Amino acid sequence: MKFTYYGHSCFLIETGGKKFLFDPFISGNELAAGIDVNSIEADVILVSHAHADHIADLVAIAKRTNALVVSNWEIIVWAQQQGITNVHPMNLGPARFSFGKMHYLPAAHSSSLPDGTYGGNPGGFLFHDTERKFYYTGDTCLTMDMQLVPQYAALDFAIMPIGGNFTMDADDALIAAGFIGCNKIIGVHFDTFGYIRIDHDAVKEKFRTAGKDLILPGIGETIEL
């Protein structure tokens, strides 16, 4: 299984012969200036919520690749209005796909579309049937709901925001890692804006001291999981 980071909360997971792209926001991220958005391929695009820093490149990539777009009902309706036809709407809960079972789980955040209208429930994605079981929380604060995750799956790794201000910071993400019973965390949603800059060495040390592994991939970096 391969994980490629495109900055902020945008990443690609390659598993089972498919490419899963999450929260496509590249062209508006100055830190990702070295990424050619037109070179990114995807079979499935998953959108956690409707904020611009998670859907900015959704329409362009979806139309170019004809990837299946998976998100909540409101985002899918908006995507169809933009001319995207290969879609799968969800609301919070489980669903089955050709690639296996997936949960769309609650995230405590807000969600509004580019025109300012309601973007539906924000959420995160739990994959059950890929090479590794993993959970992307989406943008969220720490919530007690995360304690339910071990009831669904024994996770191999999880992807969490750690920048604070708009989401969990590293301290809250460390507690969340305990809630979900996962020792390998990939940090996202950091450094993009002044509000969410972090001390990389300090946050890694916090996780290391707690016996957990925090991975902070570089933009454009691909890692094996």
N, C-alpha and C positions, 0 to 999 in steps of 0.2 A: 504494500500500500504506500502510495506517495502523497505527500502534502506539499503544495506550492503556495507560498504566501505572496500576495499582491499588494499588501499594505492595508492599514486600517482593519476592517473586518472582512476583507475579501480574500478568499483562498480557494484552491482547487484540490480536491481529493480524487485520486485515481485508484479505483478498486474494482475488481471483477470485470475488467475490460471496459468500464465506463468512467467518464469524467464528470464529477459533480462540482459545480461552481457555486459558491456561496456569496451572497450580498455584493454584487458587482459594482464597486466604486473604485475606479482607477483614474479616469481622465480628470477628475476634479481634485485629485490628491497630489500636491506638489512633491511629496516624498516618493511617489511612484512614477515620476517623470520618465524614468528609464524603462518602463513597461509599455510595450506596444499592445494596446488593448485589442487591436485587430488581429493579433496573433493568437489570442486566447480561444481555445476550442472547448466546447462543453456538450455533453449529452443531456444533462439535467442542470437546471439553474434553480437554486433554492433561495427564497427571499424571506428573511426573518421578520421584517417590518418595513414600513413605507418611507422612512426618512431618506432624504436625498443622498446621504453618505452611505446608503445601502442599496440604492436602486439606480444610481445615476447612469450606469452603462447597461442596465438591464435590457432596454428595448433594442439597442443597437446589436448587442451580442446575441440576443434571442432570435432576432430576425436573420442575422448572418449565419448562425449555426443551426437554426430550427430546433434548438434544445427544448425539452419539456420544461416548462416553468411551473414550479410548485410553490404555492404560498397560500395565505388566507383568502377568503372569498373576495374581500374588498379589493385587495391588490390584484387578484386575477381579473376581476371585472375591469379595473383600470387598464391592465395590460392588454386585454382584448380590445379596449377602445383605442389603444395605440397600434393595433394591427397585429398583435401576437395571437396566434391561433392554437399552438400546441401547448395546452395548459392543463393543470390539475388543481382545482380549488380544494382547500381544506378549511377546517376550523380545528380548535383544540381537540386532540385525541389521536387515535391510531388510524393508519390506513395501510393498504397493501399495494405494492407496485411490482413491476416486472423484476426489479432489483431486490425486492424483499419488503419486510415490514418496517414502517417508520412511524414514530410518534411526533406530533407537533405539540410541544409542551409550553405551558404559560411562561411568559417573561413579564416582569414588572417594569414597564417603560411606557412611552407614549408612541403614537404612530399617526402621521399625517402625510397625505399624498402631495405631490408637487403643486397641485392647485389649492392646497389647504384643506381639502376635504378629509373626512375620517378614513384612516388607513386600516381599520380592523384591529383585531387583537394582535399585539406583538407576541412573538414566540421563539422557540428554539427547536432544534431537530435532533431526535434520538434515532440512530440507525441500529437495527437489530441484526441484520442478515448479511452484512458485508464481511470482508476478511477480518476486520477488527470492529468490535462494538464501540461506537463513539457518540458523543453528545456535544452539540454546539448550542450553548445557552442563548445565543442572540444577545442583544443589548438588554441588560437587566441589573437590578440591584440584587442583593442577597435576599432570598426568600425561603421560608420554611417548606414550600412545595418541593424544593430540591431534594428533601429527605425521602421523597417517594421514588426517586430515580433508581436506587438499588432494587426496588421491587420489580422494575421492568427489565433490568439488564446489569450484568457485571461488566463494567466498562473497561476497555483497554486504554482509552485516553479521552480527554475532553478539551474543548476549545472554549475559552472564556475571555470576556473583556476584563482588562486590569488597569485601565487608565484613570478610573475614578471620575468624579464630577458629573458625568452623564450616566455612569454605570457603576458596577463594582470597581473598587480599587484592588490592589494586590492583597491587602489584609482580608477583605471580604471574600475574594476569590479563594484564598487559602481555607477559609471556613467552608465555602461552597464545595471545595474539593473533598473535605471531610464528609459533608452531607451526602455527596453522590458516591462516596467510596472509591475515589479515583486518585492514584498517585502520580499520574503523568498528565500535566496540563500544558496546553499551548496557549500562550497569551496573545490576545488581539486587542484592537481598539485602544491603542496607545500611541503617543508621540505625534499623531497627525495634526493636532491643534495645540496651542499653548495650554489650554485647560487640562490636557490629558498627557502631558509629558511626564516621564517616569525616570527614576534612577535604575538602570538595568541591573547593575551589580547588587544594589540593595534589595530589590525585589527577588532576585534569584536566591540570595542568601536567606531570605525569610523562608522560602520554600525548602531550601536545602536543610535548614535547621529543623524544619518540621518533618523531614524525611520524605519530602515530595520533590518531584522534578518539574521545574518550570522551564519550558522552551520558549525563547523569544526569537523566532526566525527573522532573518533579514529579508527585506523586500526583494522579490525575485528568487529567493532561495527555495530549493526543493529538498525535502528531507524524507528519509525512509522511516516508516512507522511499523 
